[in-house]
Amino acid sequence: MLGVALPSNLFGSAPTDRNWRADANAIRIVDGETIGLGERIVRLDGVAAPARGEACRASSGEAFDCGGASAAALTRLVAGRPVECRIVGQDAFGRGLGQCDAAGADLNRALVVGGYAIATTSALRNQEAAARRTAQGLWANGAGVPPTWRARN
């Protein structure tokens, strides 16, 4: 008799609990697209923000931390409110990918609308275009747009 052993989870370590929630005191902002909900880490699905410490230049030529600006925008959006995320998958690092909200405010959408993240899926492309047109957030600094965004500018 021949036996074949298969891993118990053929689909990797994808999260099984699809709705993650944390009270305000258990939330930490990792960067402009990543949030800690207690022990769990969630990357906001469909958006990309510059990394903390990524230097951008304002039109005046002055350097500033555009990743820090994106993280600060996410901090303002959460503002001491509980956060709930619907996990839709996982990224290459095993973090949950989520659609998150803080007291009813869609964090993914709000970061793009505010000009602090770009859309990586078609669902938010119109909001990104509007943020560019109206010079919201990092788009207000024409020369300060992160280098990774310049290819799409």
Buried (B, 14 or more C-beta within 10 A) or exposed (E): EEEEEEEEEEEEEEBEEEEBBBEEEBBEBBBBBBBBBEEBBBBBBBBBBBBBEBEBBBEEEEEBBBBBBBBBBBBEBBEEBBBBBBBEEBEEEEBBBBBBBBEEBBBBBBBBBBBBBBBBEEBBBEBBEBBBEEEBBBBBBEEBBBEEBEEEE
